[in-house]
């Protein structure tokens, strides 16, 4: 199994642009991604960022945590062999055909995205 990084953790915000400026000016975070509905901020030099989710609640079960693996297909197979339950099989992302992700859950129903 090769989950090797926590990529992002979601934080709900009422205004993503206002939040972006606050994290930048008040905490001196850098902007790691600045796409529509995908603004990520974090301290300089880190690989894990805070995804600023605009004014909507996460879906039930969704923890807003994205994990990364060098080989997502192999990692999903290994996790399944270990008894991990998937609620979304590895497939292309609707928002970007070059990206694939799966969603699995822990015993309490908390869901994690694996890219």
N, C-alpha and C positions, 0 to 999 in steps of 0.2 A: 504494500500500500504506500502511496506517495503523496498524501496531502502535505504540502510543504509551505503553505503560506495562508494566513488570514489576510485577505485582500482588502475588504471593507467591512465596516460596521455601520448600519444605518441609524441616523438620528432624525426624528421627525421635526420639521421646522415649518413655521407659518409662511415664511418668505425666503426662498433659497438664495436669492441674490443678496438680501440683507444679511442673512446668516453667513454667507461666504465672506462678505466684507468684515463682519464682526470677527470671525476666526482669523482672518488675514491681519486686521489692524490690532486687535486686542491680544491675540495669542501668538502673533507673528508666524502663523501657519502659511504654508505655500499652497497654491491651488494645484492639485495633482491632476484633476480632470475638470473641464468646464463645458460639458455638453448639456443639451436640454434634458432635464430630469436626471442628470448624472454629474452633479458637482461633487467632487471629492476633495477634501482638504486634509492636511496633516503637517506635522513638524518636518522641517527640512531633513532629507536623508533617510526617511523611513519608507517602508514599502506598504504598511497598513494605513489606510486612510479612513476618514469619517465621511460616509455618503450622506449628504444633506437631502433628505426626502421631503419634498414640498407638501405641506398641509393635507396629507391624507394618511389614514391609519394603514399600517401593514395588514396584509391579509391574515386571517386566523392561522396560527402556527408559524408564520414567517417571523424569524428573529432578526432579519435584516443583516445577516452575517454571510459573507461570500468567502468561500474557501477555494484555493487554487491547487491544482496538481499539474505536474509536468505532462502526465499522460492520463487524462480524465477517463478515457475508455477503460484502460487497465485498472485504474483506481476504483471505478464503479464496479467492475467485475470482482475485484478483491473484496470490496465492502459487502457486496451481495453474498459472497462465499462466507463472510463473517456474520451473516444474518442481519445486515442492515437493510431496513425497508425503505424503498424509494417511492416517492409520490409523483415524481416526474422522471421519466427515463431520459438519458442523455440524448439531446437533440439540438438542432440549430435554434438559436435565439431569434425571436420574431423581430427584434429591433436591429439585429446585425447578423447577417448570414455567415459571417466569418467566425462567429462565436458559437460555442455549444455549452450547454449546462444541463445539469441534473439537479433534482432536489431530493434529499433524504431526510428522514426524521429520526429523532432519538426516542427512547421509550416513553417520554412524556408528551410526545407530539410536537416538540420544537423542531422546526424545519430549517435546513441549511442548504444553501446553494453551492454546488461544486462546479467550478469552471475549469 
